[in-house]
């Protein structure tokens, strides 16, 4: 029950912390992983033949 009482107080702080971490850590890591995955897939993909 105490958690529910403290929710309006702690919610903005928790939200800001999560957004901050998302912007500085999670998104750059995810972008690099996706870039590496796409580069690896392009290397393995056979060349397309033009007619």
DSSP file (Angstrom, degrees, kcal/mol; ACC not computed):
  #  RESIDUE AA STRUCTURE BP1 BP2  ACC     N-H-->O    O-->H-N    N-H-->O    O-->H-N    TCO  KAPPA ALPHA  PHI   PSI    X-CA   Y-CA   Z-CA
    1    1 A X     >        0   0    0      0, 0.0     4,-1.5     0, 0.0     5,-0.1   0.000 360.0 360.0 360.0 -30.2    0.0    0.0    0.0
    2    2 A X  H  >  +     0   0    0      1,-0.2     4,-1.9     2,-0.2     5,-0.2   0.850 360.0  58.7 -68.2 -33.3    2.9    2.3    0.7
    3    3 A X  H  > S+     0   0    0      1,-0.2     4,-1.0     2,-0.2    -1,-0.2   0.910 104.7  50.4 -61.8 -41.4    4.1    1.9   -2.9
    4    4 A X  H  4 S+     0   0    0      1,-0.2     4,-0.5     2,-0.2     3,-0.3   0.869 109.4  51.1 -65.5 -36.7    0.8    3.3   -4.2
    5    5 A X  H  < S+     0   0    0     -4,-1.5     3,-0.3     1,-0.2     4,-0.2   0.855 113.7  44.1 -68.8 -34.1    1.0    6.3   -1.9
    6    6 A X  H >X S+     0   0    0     -4,-1.9     4,-2.5     1,-0.2     3,-0.7   0.559  89.0  91.5 -88.2  -8.1    4.5    7.1   -3.1
    7    7 A X  H 3X S+     0   0    0     -4,-1.0     4,-2.5    -3,-0.3     5,-0.2   0.905  83.0  51.3 -57.1 -48.3    3.8    6.6   -6.8
    8    8 A X  H 34 S+     0   0    0     -4,-0.5     4,-0.4    -3,-0.3    -1,-0.2   0.798 115.8  44.4 -61.9 -24.6    2.8   10.2   -7.6
    9    9 A X  H <4 S+     0   0    0     -3,-0.7     4,-0.5    -4,-0.2    -2,-0.2   0.891 120.5  36.4 -83.8 -42.7    6.0   11.4   -5.9
   10   10 A X  H  X S+     0   0    0     -4,-2.5     4,-2.5     1,-0.2     5,-0.2   0.687  98.1  80.1 -87.5 -19.0    8.5    8.9   -7.4
   11   11 A X  H  X S+     0   0    0     -4,-2.5     4,-2.7    -5,-0.3     5,-0.2   0.919  91.7  47.6 -59.4 -49.4    7.0    8.6  -10.9
   12   12 A X  H  > S+     0   0    0     -4,-0.4     4,-2.3     1,-0.2    -1,-0.2   0.903 114.1  47.9 -61.7 -38.8    8.5   11.7  -12.5
   13   13 A X  H  > S+     0   0    0     -4,-0.5     4,-2.1     2,-0.2    -1,-0.2   0.942 113.6  46.6 -65.9 -46.4   12.0   11.0  -11.1
   14   14 A X  H  X S+     0   0    0     -4,-2.5     4,-2.3     1,-0.2    -2,-0.2   0.899 111.9  51.9 -62.5 -40.8   11.9    7.4  -12.3
   15   15 A X  H  X S+     0   0    0     -4,-2.7     4,-2.4    -5,-0.2    -1,-0.2   0.921 110.0  48.5 -61.9 -45.0   10.6    8.5  -15.7
   16   16 A X  H  X S+     0   0    0     -4,-2.3     4,-2.4    -5,-0.2    -1,-0.2   0.883 110.5  51.3 -64.3 -39.1   13.4   11.0  -16.1
   17   17 A X  H  X S+     0   0    0     -4,-2.1     4,-2.4     2,-0.2    -1,-0.2   0.924 111.2  47.7 -63.7 -44.2   16.0    8.5  -15.2
   18   18 A X  H  X S+     0   0    0     -4,-2.3     4,-2.4     2,-0.2    -2,-0.2   0.917 112.7  47.9 -65.4 -43.5   14.7    6.0  -17.7
   19   19 A X  H  X S+     0   0    0     -4,-2.4     4,-2.4     2,-0.2    -1,-0.2   0.920 111.7  50.9 -62.8 -43.3   14.6    8.5  -20.5
   20   20 A X  H  X S+     0   0    0     -4,-2.4     4,-2.2     1,-0.2     5,-0.2   0.930 112.6  45.4 -59.9 -47.6   18.1    9.7  -19.7
   21   21 A X  H  X>S+     0   0    0     -4,-2.4     4,-2.6     1,-0.2     5,-1.6   0.884 111.4  53.6 -64.7 -38.5   19.5    6.2  -19.8
   22   22 A X  I  <>S+     0   0    0     -4,-2.4     5,-2.3     3,-0.2     6,-0.3   0.917 112.4  43.9 -61.0 -44.4   17.6    5.4  -23.0
   23   23 A X  I  <5S+     0   0    0     -4,-2.4     5,-0.2    -5,-0.2    -2,-0.2   0.885 123.4  33.4 -70.4 -39.1   19.1    8.4  -24.7
   24   24 A X  I  <5S+     0   0    0     -4,-2.2    -2,-0.2    -5,-0.2    -3,-0.2   0.775 134.3  10.1 -92.7 -26.9   22.6    8.0  -23.6
   25   25 A X  I  X5S+     0   0    0     -4,-2.6     4,-1.7    -5,-0.2    -3,-0.2   0.787 120.8  46.0-119.3 -55.8   23.1    4.2  -23.3
   26   26 A X  I  ><S+     0   0    0     -5,-1.6     4,-2.5     1,-0.2     5,-0.2   0.928 111.7  46.8 -68.4 -49.4   20.4    2.0  -24.8
   27   27 A X  H  ><S+     0   0    0     -5,-2.3     4,-2.6    -6,-0.2     5,-0.2   0.921 112.2  48.4 -64.5 -45.9   19.8    3.7  -28.2
   28   28 A X  H  > S+     0   0    0     -6,-0.3     4,-2.1    -5,-0.2    -1,-0.2   0.907 113.7  48.4 -61.1 -38.6   23.5    4.1  -29.2
   29   29 A X  H  X S+     0   0    0     -4,-1.7     4,-2.3     2,-0.2    -2,-0.2   0.931 112.2  48.4 -64.6 -44.8   24.2    0.4  -28.3
   30   30 A X  H  X S+     0   0    0     -4,-2.5     4,-2.5     1,-0.2    -2,-0.2   0.892 110.0  52.3 -63.7 -39.8   21.1   -0.7  -30.2
   31   31 A X  H  X S+     0   0    0     -4,-2.6     4,-2.4     2,-0.2    -1,-0.2   0.921 110.6  47.6 -62.3 -43.5   22.1    1.3  -33.3
   32   32 A X  H  X S+     0   0    0     -4,-2.1     4,-2.5     2,-0.2    -2,-0.2   0.902 111.4  50.5 -65.3 -40.6   25.6   -0.2  -33.3
   33   33 A X  H  X S+     0   0    0     -4,-2.3     4,-2.5     1,-0.2    -2,-0.2   0.933 112.4  46.6 -62.5 -45.5   24.2   -3.7  -33.0
   34   34 A X  H  X S+     0   0    0     -4,-2.5     4,-2.5     2,-0.2    -2,-0.2   0.888 111.5  51.8 -65.1 -38.6   21.8   -3.1  -35.9
   35   35 A X  H  X S+     0   0    0     -4,-2.4     4,-2.4     2,-0.2    -1,-0.2   0.931 111.7  46.4 -62.1 -45.6   24.5   -1.6  -38.0
   36   36 A X  H  X S+     0   0    0     -4,-2.5     4,-2.3     2,-0.2    -2,-0.2   0.905 112.1  51.1 -64.2 -41.9   26.8   -4.6  -37.4
   37   37 A X  H  X S+     0   0    0     -4,-2.5     4,-2.3     1,-0.2    -2,-0.2   0.924 111.9  46.6 -61.5 -44.3   24.0   -7.0  -38.1
   38   38 A X  H  X S+     0   0    0     -4,-2.5     4,-2.2     2,-0.2    -2,-0.2   0.889 111.5  51.0 -67.8 -38.5   23.1   -5.3  -41.4
   39   39 A X  H  X S+     0   0    0     -4,-2.4     4,-1.8     2,-0.2    -1,-0.2   0.909 111.1  48.9 -63.5 -40.6   26.8   -5.1  -42.5
   40   40 A X  H  X S+     0   0    0     -4,-2.3     4,-1.7     1,-0.2    -2,-0.2   0.905 111.1  49.6 -65.5 -41.5   27.2   -8.9  -41.7
   41   41 A X  H  X S+     0   0    0     -4,-2.3     4,-1.5     1,-0.2    -1,-0.2   0.879 109.0  52.6 -65.3 -37.5   24.0   -9.7  -43.7
   42   42 A X  H  < S+     0   0    0     -4,-2.2    -1,-0.2     1,-0.2    -2,-0.2   0.876 108.4  50.6 -66.4 -36.7   25.2   -7.6  -46.7
   43   43 A X  H  < S+     0   0    0     -4,-1.8    -1,-0.2     1,-0.2    -2,-0.2   0.862 114.4  43.8 -68.0 -35.4   28.5   -9.5  -46.7
   44   44 A X  H  < S+     0   0    0     -4,-1.7     2,-0.3    -5,-0.1    -1,-0.2   0.695  92.1  96.9 -83.7 -20.2   26.8  -12.9  -46.7
   45   45 A X  S  < S-     0   0    0     -4,-1.5     3,-0.1    -5,-0.1     2,-0.0  -0.530  80.2-118.5 -74.7 130.8   24.1  -12.0  -49.3
   46   46 A X        -     0   0    0     -2,-0.3    -1,-0.1     1,-0.1    -2,-0.1  -0.346  37.7 -94.6 -66.9 151.1   25.0  -13.2  -52.8
   47   47 A X        -     0   0    0      1,-0.1     2,-0.2    -2,-0.0    -1,-0.1  -0.370  40.2-114.2 -67.0 141.5   25.3  -10.4  -55.4
   48   48 A X        -     0   0    0     -3,-0.1     2,-0.5    -2,-0.1    -1,-0.1  -0.557  25.9-130.4 -76.8 139.3   22.2   -9.7  -57.4
   49   49 A X        -     0   0    0     -2,-0.2     2,-0.3     2,-0.0    -1,-0.0  -0.767  14.7-141.0 -90.9 132.5   22.4  -10.5  -61.1
   50   50 A X              0   0    0     -2,-0.5     0, 0.0     1,-0.1     0, 0.0  -0.711 360.0 360.0 -89.1 144.2   21.3   -7.9  -63.5
   51   51 A X              0   0    0     -2,-0.3    -1,-0.1     0, 0.0    -2,-0.0   0.502 360.0 360.0 -68.5 360.0   19.4   -9.0  -66.6
